[in-house]
Amino acid sequence: MLDGREDQAAGLRRLFRRAPPQVVALYASGRSRARNAILAAHRIADRAQRVLIIDEAEGDAGLASALGVQPGSDLLQMLDGRTLLASVLQPLPGLLGRVPAAAAALALPLLDDARRSCLFEAVRLLHRHAGFVLIHADGQLADNPSAFVNAAPRRLLIAEASASGATEAYQIVKRLASSGAGSVDVAVCGANGRADAAAFFASLDGLVRRHVGVPLAWVGEVERDDLAAGLGRPVVAESVPRRFDGWATLPRATRLAQGLGGK
């Protein structure tokens, strides 16, 4: 018998696995979490992908401020008949748009069958125009995913190559592991070139293997690689770029990441 979270996600899971679009739950770490998430969305869009962001993160954890838009009408408000679906979608330059969905994510387990079906139909209509759907979620709540996140086929972590980015990335992966995530895709941003990005990932991957056990998959460097292509590949346990052996050769942010092993 399915538990409540699985039961609520079942309808969304069927919808999210009808590609296109490709649906990915998106988390970001670092001093500029929101900007890092937006950068990744634009990089995916640059590859001729129409990117829709379903933003379920609340308040300061959401993307509205960094995008320069108002918080907007939540997807849930469409169910009372006073808000049109077109009014919920916030068009964005370079992207298909943003849909605020924090209230919808929280309320979904409480909806009756009719309202739940209405919500699913709204999401289906939004999907018709998208090539890629990013469900932006709060990393602090990664151990208690919503039905939207729980139904997404993949989880993508945008890890900032900094001390705070390393700390938060590790904590997010730990939370995802406790929620039952089988693997996590990782893209690195803010690195000083390819070697720095690869070293940062290798450090994080080694730490996670030792202390968490969830496989990480290298998707690439946000600023330089085709993230859409990386997310199009099957998830594999061994997807690690060249490792850098020698502590002294690692950048400072990477050495700090390795120092997280005791946390």
Secondary structure, DSSP 4 states (H G I P E B T S, - for coil): ---HHHHHHHHHHHHHTSSSSEEEEEEE-STTHHHHHHHHHHHHHHTT--EEEEE---GGGSSHHHHT------GGGGGGTSS-HHHH-EEETTEEEEEE-HHHHHHGGG--HHHHHHHHHHHHHHHTT-SEEEEE--GGGTTS--HHHHH-SEEEEEEESSHHHHHHHHHHHHHHHHTT---EEEEEES-SSHHHHHHHHHHHHHHHHHHT-PPEEEEEETTTS-HHHHHHSPP-S-B-------GGGS-HHHHHHHGGGG-
